[in-house]
Amino acid sequence: MVTLGLDISTTCVGYAFTENKKILDMGFIDIKKFTTHKEKAFYVLTYINESSYIDKVEKVYVEDNLSGFAGGRTSQQVIVKLAKFNAVLCYVVEDTFDIEVKNVNPMTARKQAFGKARVKGVKAKDFVKRQIEELYDTKKWCKHTTRGNWDKRNIDAYDGLVMSLFEEKI
């Protein structure tokens, strides 16, 4: 069973296709050049539809969009904008592929994937990066900047991977 995990933001969407905890494909989709939710959503849809794994996808998990905004680090407008885009993209994916998209709390997914959701004193993105790189060799999917540095948008792909590793308890 192939699972698609998505980490949705308004500028970049991380994605990962996995099967039995094995990475089939992962990466990020840069959507900052598009202005409307519709343009962004259809660009993402077109991108993932080109994957050879899309026809085998049985489950789609998306990082719950409001759980990362604790502590007042983000304005209401940004949260609302993200929630709107998240809803649009989830709707388009559900409608196109006829697969229910489920929102998952990232802490829940991390706890399931890594045995713990966080480490005190370590930022969430650093924790996820460290854990993923201990479990997988991700070199073939990670991109580098023109200066040869690890592209920070790879973390969105890692978050998408965490979502695709999630297994719903029935």
KOLGUSE-408732 format. One record per residue: residue number from 1; residue in three letters; x negated, y, z negated of N, C-alpha, C in turn. Coordinates in nm, 3 decimals. Atoms other than C-alpha are relative to their C-alpha. Layout:
# KOLGUSE-408732
@pos=NUM	code=ALA	npx=X	npy=Y	npz=Z	capx=X	capy=Y	capz=Z	cpx=X	cpy=Y	cpz=Z $
...
//
This chain:
# KOLGUSE-408732
@pos=1	code=MET	npx=-0.085	npy=-0.118	npz=0.000	capx=0.000	capy=0.000	capz=0.000	cpx=-0.089	cpy=0.125	cpz=0.000 $
@pos=2	code=VAL	npx=0.077	npy=-0.123	npz=-0.011	capx=-0.144	capy=0.335	capz=0.106	cpx=0.074	cpy=0.112	cpz=-0.073 $
@pos=3	code=THR	npx=-0.053	npy=-0.113	npz=0.076	capx=-0.093	capy=0.634	capz=-0.121	cpx=-0.067	cpy=0.128	cpz=0.049 $
@pos=4	code=LEU	npx=0.052	npy=-0.132	npz=-0.034	capx=-0.132	capy=0.998	capz=-0.023	cpx=0.012	cpy=0.088	cpz=-0.123 $
@pos=5	code=GLY	npx=0.001	npy=-0.095	npz=0.111	capx=-0.232	capy=1.241	capz=-0.296	cpx=-0.030	cpy=0.139	cpz=0.053 $
@pos=6	code=LEU	npx=0.019	npy=-0.138	npz=-0.044	capx=-0.207	capy=1.617	capz=-0.249	cpx=-0.021	cpy=0.093	cpz=-0.119 $
@pos=7	code=ASP	npx=0.020	npy=-0.109	npz=0.096	capx=-0.340	capy=1.912	capz=-0.447	cpx=0.028	cpy=0.128	cpz=0.079 $
@pos=8	code=ILE	npx=-0.048	npy=-0.110	npz=-0.082	capx=-0.150	capy=2.210	capz=-0.312	cpx=-0.030	cpy=0.135	cpz=-0.065 $
@pos=9	code=SER	npx=0.009	npy=-0.140	npz=0.038	capx=-0.252	capy=2.574	capz=-0.338	cpx=0.035	cpy=0.081	cpz=0.124 $
@pos=10	code=THR	npx=-0.042	npy=-0.083	npz=-0.114	capx=-0.171	capy=2.868	capz=-0.113	cpx=-0.114	cpy=0.029	cpz=0.097 $
@pos=11	code=THR	npx=0.114	npy=-0.024	npz=-0.090	capx=-0.521	capy=2.881	capz=0.040	cpx=-0.068	cpy=-0.129	cpz=0.046 $
@pos=12	code=CYS	npx=0.069	npy=0.125	npz=-0.030	capx=-0.637	capy=2.518	capz=0.044	cpx=0.081	cpy=-0.116	cpz=-0.055 $
@pos=13	code=VAL	npx=-0.071	npy=0.119	npz=0.044	capx=-0.473	capy=2.177	capz=0.024	cpx=-0.098	cpy=-0.117	cpz=0.001 $
@pos=14	code=GLY	npx=0.083	npy=0.119	npz=0.009	capx=-0.675	capy=1.882	capz=-0.102	cpx=0.086	cpy=-0.121	cpz=0.026 $
@pos=15	code=TYR	npx=-0.076	npy=0.121	npz=-0.029	capx=-0.569	capy=1.540	capz=0.022	cpx=-0.089	cpy=-0.121	cpz=-0.014 $
@pos=16	code=ALA	npx=0.072	npy=0.127	npz=0.002	capx=-0.669	capy=1.177	capz=-0.019	cpx=0.097	cpy=-0.112	cpz=0.031 $
@pos=17	code=PHE	npx=-0.071	npy=0.124	npz=-0.029	capx=-0.547	capy=0.851	capz=0.126	cpx=-0.076	cpy=-0.111	cpz=-0.069 $
@pos=18	code=THR	npx=0.065	npy=0.113	npz=0.066	capx=-0.619	capy=0.546	capz=-0.090	cpx=0.085	cpy=-0.125	cpz=0.017 $
@pos=19	code=GLU	npx=-0.068	npy=0.130	npz=0.000	capx=-0.534	capy=0.178	capz=-0.086	cpx=-0.070	cpy=-0.087	cpz=-0.102 $
@pos=20	code=ASN	npx=0.057	npy=0.082	npz=0.108	capx=-0.587	capy=-0.039	capz=-0.394	cpx=-0.123	cpy=0.065	cpz=-0.062 $
@pos=21	code=LYS	npx=0.106	npy=-0.080	npz=0.065	capx=-0.805	capy=0.236	capz=-0.550	cpx=-0.122	cpy=0.023	cpz=0.090 $
@pos=22	code=LYS	npx=0.109	npy=-0.020	npz=-0.095	capx=-1.027	capy=0.242	capz=-0.239	cpx=0.032	cpy=0.124	cpz=0.084 $
@pos=23	code=ILE	npx=-0.021	npy=-0.121	npz=-0.080	capx=-1.072	capy=0.577	capz=-0.061	cpx=-0.003	cpy=-0.038	cpz=0.149 $
@pos=24	code=LEU	npx=-0.006	npy=0.018	npz=-0.145	capx=-0.963	capy=0.558	capz=0.302	cpx=-0.044	cpy=0.128	cpz=0.071 $
@pos=25	code=ASP	npx=0.034	npy=-0.131	npz=-0.056	capx=-0.995	capy=0.930	capz=0.375	cpx=0.033	cpy=0.105	cpz=-0.105 $
@pos=26	code=MET	npx=-0.032	npy=-0.111	npz=0.088	capx=-1.004	capy=1.254	capz=0.184	cpx=-0.069	cpy=0.126	cpz=0.052 $
@pos=27	code=GLY	npx=0.058	npy=-0.126	npz=-0.042	capx=-1.083	capy=1.619	capz=0.232	cpx=0.088	cpy=0.115	cpz=-0.044 $
@pos=28	code=PHE	npx=-0.082	npy=-0.117	npz=0.030	capx=-0.936	capy=1.965	capz=0.217	cpx=0.040	cpy=0.068	cpz=0.130 $
@pos=29	code=ILE	npx=-0.053	npy=-0.070	npz=-0.116	capx=-0.731	capy=2.170	capz=0.459	cpx=0.004	cpy=0.149	cpz=-0.035 $
@pos=30	code=ASP	npx=0.007	npy=-0.144	npz=0.025	capx=-0.813	capy=2.541	capz=0.468	cpx=0.118	cpy=0.069	cpz=0.069 $
@pos=31	code=ILE	npx=-0.119	npy=-0.064	npz=-0.057	capx=-0.491	capy=2.740	capz=0.516	cpx=0.006	cpy=0.149	cpz=-0.030 $
@pos=32	code=LYS	npx=-0.003	npy=-0.142	npz=0.040	capx=-0.595	capy=3.089	capz=0.405	cpx=0.024	cpy=0.095	cpz=0.117 $
@pos=33	code=LYS	npx=-0.019	npy=-0.089	npz=-0.114	capx=-0.579	capy=3.229	capz=0.760	cpx=0.148	cpy=0.015	cpz=0.040 $
@pos=34	code=PHE	npx=-0.142	npy=-0.009	npz=-0.033	capx=-0.202	capy=3.166	capz=0.780	cpx=0.070	cpy=0.090	cpz=-0.101 $
@pos=35	code=THR	npx=-0.066	npy=-0.097	npz=0.089	capx=0.038	capy=3.421	capz=0.636	cpx=0.130	cpy=-0.049	cpz=-0.061 $
@pos=36	code=THR	npx=-0.129	npy=0.042	npz=0.055	capx=0.376	capy=3.251	capz=0.592	cpx=-0.006	cpy=-0.143	cpz=-0.054 $
@pos=37	code=HIS	npx=-0.009	npy=0.136	npz=0.054	capx=0.470	capy=2.943	capz=0.393	cpx=0.028	cpy=-0.099	cpz=0.113 $
@pos=38	code=LYS	npx=-0.036	npy=0.088	npz=-0.112	capx=0.617	capy=2.797	capz=0.712	cpx=-0.124	cpy=-0.034	cpz=0.084 $
@pos=39	code=GLU	npx=0.122	npy=0.024	npz=-0.078	capx=0.291	capy=2.840	capz=0.908	cpx=-0.096	cpy=-0.094	cpz=-0.075 $
@pos=40	code=LYS	npx=0.091	npy=0.081	npz=0.081	capx=0.086	capy=2.693	capz=0.624	cpx=0.050	cpy=-0.145	cpz=-0.008 $
@pos=41	code=ALA	npx=-0.057	npy=0.134	npz=0.017	capx=0.322	capy=2.398	capz=0.570	cpx=-0.011	cpy=-0.081	cpz=0.129 $
@pos=42	code=PHE	npx=0.005	npy=0.075	npz=-0.126	capx=0.337	capy=2.303	capz=0.938	cpx=-0.144	cpy=-0.028	cpz=0.044 $
@pos=43	code=TYR	npx=0.140	npy=0.029	npz=-0.029	capx=-0.041	capy=2.332	capz=0.974	cpx=-0.045	cpy=-0.123	cpz=-0.081 $
@pos=44	code=VAL	npx=0.035	npy=0.115	npz=0.086	capx=-0.088	capy=2.092	capz=0.679	cpx=0.067	cpy=-0.126	cpz=0.053 $
@pos=45	code=LEU	npx=-0.076	npy=0.114	npz=-0.052	capx=0.182	capy=1.863	capz=0.818	cpx=-0.066	cpy=-0.056	cpz=0.127 $
@pos=46	code=THR	npx=0.065	npy=0.041	npz=-0.124	capx=0.015	capy=1.854	capz=1.161	cpx=-0.134	cpy=-0.068	cpz=-0.030 $
@pos=47	code=TYR	npx=0.132	npy=0.054	npz=0.036	capx=-0.325	capy=1.788	capz=1.000	cpx=0.012	cpy=-0.142	cpz=-0.055 $
@pos=48	code=ILE	npx=-0.010	npy=0.134	npz=0.061	capx=-0.215	capy=1.493	capz=0.785	cpx=0.067	cpy=-0.099	cpz=0.095 $
@pos=49	code=ASN	npx=-0.066	npy=0.088	npz=-0.097	capx=0.002	capy=1.357	capz=1.067	cpx=-0.099	cpy=-0.058	cpz=0.099 $
@pos=50	code=GLU	npx=0.103	npy=0.051	npz=-0.091	capx=-0.316	capy=1.311	capz=1.274	cpx=-0.081	cpy=-0.114	cpz=-0.062 $
@pos=51	code=SER	npx=0.073	npy=0.108	npz=0.066	capx=-0.451	capy=1.065	capz=1.017	cpx=0.053	cpy=-0.136	cpz=0.047 $
@pos=52	code=SER	npx=-0.040	npy=0.135	npz=-0.040	capx=-0.449	capy=0.702	capz=1.124	cpx=0.069	cpy=-0.074	cpz=-0.115 $
@pos=53	code=TYR	npx=-0.058	npy=0.067	npz=0.116	capx=-0.328	capy=0.615	capz=0.772	cpx=0.144	cpy=0.045	cpz=-0.029 $
@pos=54	code=ILE	npx=-0.129	npy=-0.060	npz=0.037	capx=-0.011	capy=0.827	capz=0.770	cpx=0.117	cpy=-0.097	cpz=0.017 $
@pos=55	code=ASP	npx=-0.111	npy=0.093	npz=-0.022	capx=0.212	capy=0.551	capz=0.909	cpx=0.005	cpy=-0.111	cpz=-0.105 $
@pos=56	code=LYS	npx=0.006	npy=0.105	npz=0.103	capx=0.104	capy=0.318	capz=0.626	cpx=0.031	cpy=0.054	cpz=-0.139 $
@pos=57	code=VAL	npx=-0.024	npy=-0.061	npz=0.132	capx=0.178	capy=0.565	capz=0.344	cpx=0.136	cpy=-0.042	cpz=-0.055 $
@pos=58	code=GLU	npx=-0.123	npy=0.040	npz=0.068	capx=0.434	capy=0.434	capz=0.097	cpx=0.033	cpy=0.091	cpz=-0.117 $
@pos=59	code=LYS	npx=-0.023	npy=-0.090	npz=0.114	capx=0.388	capy=0.684	capz=-0.186	cpx=-0.077	cpy=0.128	cpz=0.022 $
@pos=60	code=VAL	npx=0.064	npy=-0.131	npz=-0.007	capx=0.308	capy=1.053	capz=-0.201	cpx=0.010	cpy=0.064	cpz=-0.138 $
@pos=61	code=TYR	npx=0.005	npy=-0.067	npz=0.130	capx=0.199	capy=1.219	capz=-0.526	cpx=-0.065	cpy=0.136	cpz=0.016 $
@pos=62	code=VAL	npx=0.048	npy=-0.138	npz=-0.008	capx=0.146	capy=1.593	capz=-0.565	cpx=-0.029	cpy=0.049	cpz=-0.141 $
@pos=63	code=GLU	npx=0.033	npy=-0.058	npz=0.130	capx=-0.027	capy=1.772	capz=-0.850	cpx=0.106	cpy=0.101	cpz=-0.038 $
@pos=64	code=ASP	npx=-0.104	npy=-0.091	npz=0.050	capx=0.242	capy=1.945	capz=-1.053	cpx=-0.056	cpy=0.141	cpz=-0.005 $
@pos=65	code=ASN	npx=0.059	npy=-0.132	npz=-0.025	capx=0.195	capy=2.311	capz=-0.971	cpx=-0.005	cpy=0.095	cpz=-0.118 $
@pos=66	code=LEU	npx=0.002	npy=-0.099	npz=0.109	capx=0.263	capy=2.485	capz=-1.301	cpx=-0.079	cpy=-0.045	cpz=-0.121 $
@pos=67	code=SER	npx=0.068	npy=0.049	npz=0.119	capx=0.067	capy=2.269	capz=-1.541	cpx=-0.140	cpy=0.058	cpz=-0.018 $
@pos=68	code=GLY	npx=0.136	npy=-0.053	npz=0.010	capx=-0.267	capy=2.435	capz=-1.465	cpx=-0.006	cpy=0.146	cpz=-0.042 $
@pos=69	code=PHE	npx=-0.002	npy=-0.144	npz=0.024	capx=-0.160	capy=2.782	capz=-1.570	cpx=0.023	cpy=0.036	cpz=-0.146 $
@pos=70	code=ALA	npx=-0.013	npy=-0.030	npz=0.142	capx=-0.165	capy=2.763	capz=-1.946	cpx=-0.101	cpy=0.107	cpz=-0.040 $
@pos=71	code=GLY	npx=0.095	npy=-0.095	npz=0.055	capx=-0.330	capy=3.036	capz=-2.144	cpx=0.002	cpy=0.137	cpz=0.065 $
@pos=72	code=GLY	npx=-0.016	npy=-0.133	npz=-0.056	capx=-0.215	capy=3.334	capz=-1.938	cpx=-0.107	cpy=0.041	cpz=0.099 $
@pos=73	code=ARG	npx=0.106	npy=-0.034	npz=-0.096	capx=-0.491	capy=3.312	capz=-1.676	cpx=0.054	cpy=0.044	cpz=0.136 $
@pos=74	code=THR	npx=-0.057	npy=-0.028	npz=-0.132	capx=-0.252	capy=3.363	capz=-1.385	cpx=0.127	cpy=0.083	cpz=-0.014 $
@pos=75	code=SER	npx=-0.118	npy=-0.086	npz=0.007	capx=0.013	capy=3.623	capz=-1.312	cpx=0.125	cpy=-0.075	cpz=0.044 $
@pos=76	code=GLN	npx=-0.129	npy=0.057	npz=-0.037	capx=0.382	capy=3.545	capz=-1.272	cpx=0.015	cpy=-0.007	cpz=0.151 $
@pos=77	code=GLN	npx=-0.015	npy=-0.004	npz=-0.145	capx=0.370	capy=3.647	capz=-0.907	cpx=-0.075	cpy=-0.114	cpz=0.068 $
@pos=78	code=VAL	npx=0.079	npy=0.107	npz=-0.057	capx=0.096	capy=3.397	capz=-0.830	cpx=0.066	cpy=-0.135	cpz=-0.027 $
@pos=79	code=ILE	npx=-0.067	npy=0.125	npz=0.034	capx=0.281	capy=3.118	capz=-1.011	cpx=0.124	cpy=-0.020	cpz=0.087 $
@pos=80	code=VAL	npx=-0.120	npy=0.009	npz=-0.083	capx=0.603	capy=3.194	capz=-0.822	cpx=-0.037	cpy=-0.028	cpz=0.146 $
@pos=81	code=LYS	npx=0.045	npy=0.020	npz=-0.138	capx=0.420	capy=3.213	capz=-0.488	cpx=-0.044	cpy=-0.146	cpz=0.021 $
@pos=82	code=LEU	npx=0.047	npy=0.138	npz=-0.008	capx=0.253	capy=2.877	capz=-0.554	cpx=0.117	cpy=-0.098	cpz=-0.009 $
@pos=83	code=ALA	npx=-0.115	npy=0.088	npz=0.015	capx=0.578	capy=2.716	capz=-0.668	cpx=0.084	cpy=-0.003	cpz=0.128 $
@pos=84	code=LYS	npx=-0.076	npy=-0.007	npz=-0.126	capx=0.754	capy=2.835	capz=-0.350	cpx=-0.070	cpy=-0.082	cpz=0.108 $
@pos=85	code=PHE	npx=0.072	npy=0.073	npz=-0.104	capx=0.481	capy=2.701	capz=-0.122	cpx=-0.001	cpy=-0.149	cpz=-0.029 $
@pos=86	code=ASN	npx=-0.002	npy=0.141	npz=0.040	capx=0.463	capy=2.375	capz=-0.316	cpx=0.134	cpy=-0.063	cpz=0.041 $
@pos=87	code=ALA	npx=-0.134	npy=0.051	npz=-0.034	capx=0.840	capy=2.330	capz=-0.270	cpx=0.018	cpy=-0.014	cpz=0.151 $
@pos=88	code=VAL	npx=-0.012	npy=0.004	npz=-0.147	capx=0.825	capy=2.412	capz=0.103	cpx=-0.078	cpy=-0.118	cpz=0.056 $
@pos=89	code=LEU	npx=0.084	npy=0.107	npz=-0.054	capx=0.537	capy=2.173	capz=0.171	cpx=0.055	cpy=-0.138	cpz=-0.040 $
@pos=90	code=CYS	npx=-0.056	npy=0.128	npz=0.043	capx=0.691	capy=1.892	capz=-0.036	cpx=0.125	cpy=-0.035	cpz=0.081 $
@pos=91	code=TYR	npx=-0.121	npy=0.023	npz=-0.079	capx=1.022	capy=1.934	capz=0.147	cpx=-0.035	cpy=-0.045	cpz=0.142 $
@pos=92	code=VAL	npx=0.038	npy=0.032	npz=-0.138	capx=0.857	capy=1.926	capz=0.491	cpx=-0.061	cpy=-0.140	cpz=0.008 $
@pos=93	code=VAL	npx=0.061	npy=0.134	npz=0.001	capx=0.651	capy=1.616	capz=0.401	cpx=0.109	cpy=-0.105	cpz=-0.019 $
@pos=94	code=GLU	npx=-0.109	npy=0.096	npz=0.023	capx=0.959	capy=1.436	capz=0.262	cpx=0.087	cpy=-0.015	cpz=0.124 $
@pos=95	code=ASP	npx=-0.090	npy=0.001	npz=-0.115	capx=1.172	capy=1.531	capz=0.561	cpx=-0.066	cpy=-0.066	cpz=0.122 $
@pos=96	code=THR	npx=0.070	npy=0.053	npz=-0.118	capx=0.910	capy=1.440	capz=0.826	cpx=-0.029	cpy=-0.148	cpz=-0.013 $
@pos=97	code=PHE	npx=0.044	npy=0.139	npz=0.015	capx=0.786	capy=1.111	capz=0.683	cpx=0.101	cpy=-0.089	cpz=-0.073 $
@pos=98	code=ASP	npx=-0.104	npy=0.073	npz=0.071	capx=1.103	capy=1.007	capz=0.496	cpx=-0.056	cpy=-0.078	cpz=-0.119 $
@pos=99	code=ILE	npx=0.060	npy=0.056	npz=0.121	capx=0.902	capy=0.941	capz=0.181	cpx=0.024	cpy=0.099	cpz=-0.113 $
@pos=100	code=GLU	npx=-0.021	npy=-0.088	npz=0.115	capx=0.994	capy=1.079	capz=-0.161	cpx=-0.135	cpy=0.048	cpz=-0.052 $
@pos=101	code=VAL	npx=0.121	npy=-0.058	npz=0.056	capx=0.726	capy=1.316	capz=-0.288	cpx=0.023	cpy=0.018	cpz=-0.150 $
@pos=102	code=LYS	npx=-0.015	npy=-0.010	npz=0.146	capx=0.671	capy=1.295	capz=-0.663	cpx=-0.108	cpy=0.090	cpz=-0.057 $
@pos=103	code=ASN	npx=0.094	npy=-0.088	npz=0.070	capx=0.510	capy=1.565	capz=-0.877	cpx=-0.054	cpy=-0.073	cpz=-0.122 $
@pos=104	code=VAL	npx=0.065	npy=0.067	npz=0.111	capx=0.261	capy=1.438	capz=-1.132	cpx=-0.082	cpy=0.103	cpz=-0.077 $
@pos=105	code=ASN	npx=0.081	npy=-0.087	npz=0.084	capx=0.109	capy=1.624	capz=-1.424	cpx=-0.147	cpy=-0.043	cpz=0.016 $
@pos=106	code=PRO	npx=0.140	npy=0.038	npz=-0.022	capx=-0.267	capy=1.636	capz=-1.357	cpx=-0.066	cpy=-0.065	cpz=-0.122 $
@pos=107	code=MET	npx=0.056	npy=0.062	npz=0.121	capx=-0.348	capy=1.549	capz=-1.720	cpx=0.040	cpy=-0.148	cpz=-0.007 $
@pos=108	code=THR	npx=-0.048	npy=0.138	npz=-0.001	capx=-0.137	capy=1.234	capz=-1.691	cpx=-0.077	cpy=-0.082	cpz=0.103 $
@pos=109	code=ALA	npx=0.072	npy=0.072	npz=-0.106	capx=-0.304	capy=1.135	capz=-1.363	cpx=-0.147	cpy=-0.021	cpz=-0.038 $
@pos=110	code=ARG	npx=0.141	npy=0.014	npz=0.041	capx=-0.655	capy=1.202	capz=-1.501	cpx=-0.015	cpy=-0.105	cpz=-0.108 $
@pos=111	code=LYS	npx=0.007	npy=0.097	npz=0.109	capx=-0.585	capy=1.001	capz=-1.814	cpx=0.010	cpy=-0.142	cpz=0.055 $
@pos=112	code=GLN	npx=-0.015	npy=0.132	npz=-0.060	capx=-0.471	capy=0.709	capz=-1.602	cpx=-0.123	cpy=-0.039	cpz=0.082 $
@pos=113	code=ALA	npx=0.113	npy=0.030	npz=-0.088	capx=-0.761	capy=0.733	capz=-1.356	cpx=-0.132	cpy=-0.018	cpz=-0.076 $
@pos=114	code=PHE	npx=0.129	npy=-0.002	npz=0.068	capx=-1.042	capy=0.799	capz=-1.603	cpx=0.002	cpy=-0.049	cpz=-0.144 $
@pos=115	code=GLY	npx=-0.010	npy=0.042	npz=0.140	capx=-0.911	capy=0.680	capz=-1.940	cpx=0.013	cpy=0.117	cpz=-0.097 $
@pos=116	code=LYS	npx=-0.020	npy=-0.121	npz=0.079	capx=-0.905	capy=1.038	capz=-2.067	cpx=0.025	cpy=0.115	cpz=0.096 $
@pos=117	code=ALA	npx=-0.040	npy=-0.111	npz=-0.086	capx=-0.771	capy=1.366	capz=-1.934	cpx=-0.102	cpy=0.112	cpz=0.002 $
@pos=118	code=ARG	npx=0.095	npy=-0.111	npz=0.009	capx=-1.048	capy=1.597	capz=-2.048	cpx=-0.104	cpy=-0.030	cpz=-0.106 $
@pos=119	code=VAL	npx=0.103	npy=0.005	npz=0.103	capx=-1.358	capy=1.644	capz=-2.258	cpx=-0.011	cpy=0.141	cpz=-0.057 $
@pos=120	code=LYS	npx=0.007	npy=-0.131	npz=0.063	capx=-1.372	capy=1.927	capz=-2.509	cpx=-0.127	cpy=0.074	cpz=0.043 $
@pos=121	code=GLY	npx=0.112	npy=-0.083	npz=-0.040	capx=-1.593	capy=2.210	capz=-2.387	cpx=-0.040	cpy=-0.013	cpz=0.146 $
@pos=122	code=VAL	npx=0.031	npy=0.019	npz=-0.142	capx=-1.597	capy=2.089	capz=-2.024	cpx=0.120	cpy=0.047	cpz=0.081 $
@pos=123	code=LYS	npx=-0.109	npy=-0.048	npz=-0.084	capx=-1.392	capy=2.270	capz=-1.762	cpx=0.060	cpy=-0.116	cpz=0.078 $
@pos=124	code=ALA	npx=-0.074	npy=0.108	npz=-0.067	capx=-1.127	capy=2.055	capz=-1.590	cpx=-0.065	cpy=-0.038	cpz=0.133 $
@pos=125	code=LYS	npx=0.058	npy=0.029	npz=-0.132	capx=-1.287	capy=2.088	capz=-1.245	cpx=-0.134	cpy=-0.072	cpz=-0.013 $
@pos=126	code=ASP	npx=0.129	npy=0.066	npz=0.023	capx=-1.631	capy=1.990	capz=-1.379	cpx=0.021	cpy=-0.144	cpz=-0.049 $
@pos=127	code=PHE	npx=-0.032	npy=0.133	npz=0.050	capx=-1.477	capy=1.695	capz=-1.564	cpx=0.041	cpy=-0.093	cpz=0.114 $
@pos=128	code=VAL	npx=-0.048	npy=0.081	npz=-0.114	capx=-1.297	capy=1.570	capz=-1.251	cpx=-0.116	cpy=-0.034	cpz=0.093 $
@pos=129	code=LYS	npx=0.114	npy=0.022	npz=-0.090	capx=-1.610	capy=1.612	capz=-1.036	cpx=-0.092	cpy=-0.108	cpz=-0.056 $
@pos=130	code=ARG	npx=0.090	npy=0.096	npz=0.064	capx=-1.825	capy=1.419	capz=-1.282	cpx=0.061	cpy=-0.141	cpz=0.002 $
@pos=131	code=GLN	npx=-0.066	npy=0.131	npz=0.006	capx=-1.571	capy=1.137	capz=-1.322	cpx=0.011	cpy=-0.065	cpz=0.139 $
@pos=132	code=ILE	npx=-0.014	npy=0.054	npz=-0.137	capx=-1.503	capy=1.097	capz=-0.948	cpx=-0.135	cpy=-0.049	cpz=0.051 $
@pos=133	code=GLU	npx=0.131	npy=0.036	npz=-0.053	capx=-1.873	capy=1.091	capz=-0.866	cpx=-0.064	cpy=-0.118	cpz=-0.073 $
@pos=134	code=GLU	npx=0.044	npy=0.121	npz=0.069	capx=-1.933	capy=0.822	capz=-1.129	cpx=0.067	cpy=-0.124	cpz=0.060 $
@pos=135	code=LEU	npx=-0.078	npy=0.112	npz=-0.051	capx=-1.663	capy=0.603	capz=-0.972	cpx=-0.018	cpy=-0.026	cpz=0.150 $
@pos=136	code=TYR	npx=0.002	npy=0.011	npz=-0.146	capx=-1.710	capy=0.671	capz=-0.599	cpx=-0.121	cpy=0.070	cpz=0.061 $
@pos=137	code=ASP	npx=0.098	npy=-0.071	npz=-0.082	capx=-1.969	capy=0.762	capz=-0.341	cpx=0.083	cpy=0.083	cpz=0.099 $
@pos=138	code=THR	npx=-0.088	npy=-0.087	npz=-0.080	capx=-1.792	capy=1.061	capz=-0.183	cpx=-0.075	cpy=0.080	cpz=0.106 $
@pos=139	code=LYS	npx=0.083	npy=-0.080	npz=-0.091	capx=-2.079	capy=1.193	capz=0.032	cpx=0.059	cpy=0.013	cpz=0.140 $
@pos=140	code=LYS	npx=-0.047	npy=-0.004	npz=-0.139	capx=-1.915	capy=1.101	capz=0.363	cpx=0.121	cpy=0.090	cpz=0.019 $
@pos=141	code=TRP	npx=-0.118	npy=-0.085	npz=-0.012	capx=-1.606	capy=1.310	capz=0.285	cpx=-0.025	cpy=0.144	cpz=-0.044 $
@pos=142	code=CYS	npx=0.025	npy=-0.134	npz=0.052	capx=-1.758	capy=1.611	capz=0.112	cpx=-0.067	cpy=0.089	cpz=0.104 $
@pos=143	code=LYS	npx=0.054	npy=-0.098	npz=-0.095	capx=-1.835	capy=1.921	capz=0.315	cpx=-0.101	cpy=0.090	cpz=-0.072 $
@pos=144	code=HIS	npx=0.098	npy=-0.095	npz=0.053	capx=-2.120	capy=2.167	capz=0.271	cpx=0.016	cpy=0.134	cpz=0.071 $
@pos=145	code=THR	npx=-0.008	npy=-0.134	npz=-0.058	capx=-2.133	capy=2.540	capz=0.332	cpx=-0.108	cpy=0.015	cpz=0.106 $
@pos=146	code=THR	npx=0.101	npy=-0.026	npz=-0.103	capx=-2.337	capy=2.691	capz=0.613	cpx=-0.140	cpy=0.012	cpz=-0.061 $
@pos=147	code=ARG	npx=0.131	npy=-0.009	npz=0.069	capx=-2.613	capy=2.744	capz=0.355	cpx=-0.044	cpy=-0.134	cpz=-0.059 $
@pos=148	code=GLY	npx=0.037	npy=0.133	npz=0.048	capx=-2.613	capy=2.373	capz=0.269	cpx=0.045	cpy=-0.034	cpz=-0.140 $
@pos=149	code=ASN	npx=-0.049	npy=0.026	npz=0.135	capx=-2.441	capy=2.402	capz=-0.068	cpx=0.129	cpy=-0.081	cpz=0.004 $
@pos=150	code=TRP	npx=-0.124	npy=0.076	npz=0.014	capx=-2.161	capy=2.174	capz=-0.186	cpx=0.117	cpy=0.097	cpz=0.003 $
@pos=151	code=ASP	npx=-0.114	npy=-0.091	npz=-0.014	capx=-1.837	capy=2.345	capz=-0.077	cpx=0.094	cpy=-0.017	cpz=-0.119 $
@pos=152	code=LYS	npx=-0.083	npy=0.009	npz=0.121	capx=-1.631	capy=2.428	capz=-0.386	cpx=0.143	cpy=-0.046	cpz=0.029 $
@pos=153	code=ARG	npx=-0.133	npy=0.049	npz=-0.035	capx=-1.313	capy=2.340	capz=-0.196	cpx=0.007	cpy=-0.153	cpz=-0.004 $
@pos=154	code=ASN	npx=0.001	npy=0.145	npz=0.017	capx=-1.422	capy=1.975	capz=-0.222	cpx=0.072	cpy=-0.041	cpz=-0.128 $
@pos=155	code=ILE	npx=-0.067	npy=0.033	npz=0.126	capx=-1.282	capy=1.988	capz=-0.574	cpx=0.150	cpy=-0.018	cpz=0.023 $
@pos=156	code=ASP	npx=-0.141	npy=0.020	npz=-0.035	capx=-0.935	capy=2.020	capz=-0.417	cpx=0.020	cpy=-0.140	cpz=0.057 $
@pos=157	code=ALA	npx=-0.005	npy=0.138	npz=-0.050	capx=-1.005	capy=1.694	capz=-0.232	cpx=-0.008	cpy=-0.098	cpz=-0.117 $
@pos=158	code=TYR	npx=0.012	npy=0.086	npz=0.118	capx=-1.111	capy=1.540	capz=-0.564	cpx=0.131	cpy=-0.002	cpz=-0.078 $
@pos=159	code=ASP	npx=-0.130	npy=-0.004	npz=0.069	capx=-0.785	capy=1.658	capz=-0.724	cpx=0.105	cpy=-0.079	cpz=0.079 $
@pos=160	code=GLY	npx=-0.089	npy=0.082	npz=-0.084	capx=-0.597	capy=1.506	capz=-0.428	cpx=-0.026	cpy=-0.148	cpz=-0.022 $
@pos=161	code=LEU	npx=0.037	npy=0.140	npz=0.026	capx=-0.788	capy=1.183	capz=-0.492	cpx=0.057	cpy=-0.047	cpz=-0.134 $
@pos=162	code=VAL	npx=-0.057	npy=0.036	npz=0.130	capx=-0.684	capy=1.183	capz=-0.858	cpx=0.150	cpy=-0.028	cpz=0.015 $
@pos=163	code=MET	npx=-0.144	npy=0.021	npz=-0.023	capx=-0.322	capy=1.216	capz=-0.741	cpx=0.025	cpy=-0.132	cpz=0.074 $
@pos=164	code=SER	npx=-0.023	npy=0.122	npz=-0.076	capx=-0.357	capy=0.931	capz=-0.493	cpx=-0.034	cpy=-0.127	cpz=-0.080 $
@pos=165	code=LEU	npx=0.032	npy=0.114	npz=0.087	capx=-0.503	capy=0.705	capz=-0.763	cpx=0.109	cpy=-0.026	cpz=-0.103 $
@pos=166	code=PHE	npx=-0.106	npy=0.013	npz=0.098	capx=-0.196	capy=0.760	capz=-0.979	cpx=0.091	cpy=-0.118	cpz=0.034 $
@pos=167	code=GLU	npx=-0.096	npy=0.109	npz=-0.017	capx=0.029	capy=0.458	capz=-1.029	cpx=0.115	cpy=0.024	cpz=-0.093 $
@pos=168	code=GLU	npx=-0.121	npy=-0.027	npz=0.077	capx=0.381	capy=0.520	capz=-1.141	cpx=0.039	cpy=-0.125	cpz=-0.079 $
@pos=169	code=LYS	npx=-0.047	npy=0.111	npz=0.087	capx=0.494	capy=0.304	capz=-1.433	cpx=0.152	cpy=-0.011	cpz=0.017 $
@pos=170	code=ILE	npx=-0.144	npy=0.019	npz=-0.025	capx=0.833	capy=0.156	capz=-1.356	cpx=0.067	cpy=-0.064	cpz=-0.119 $
//
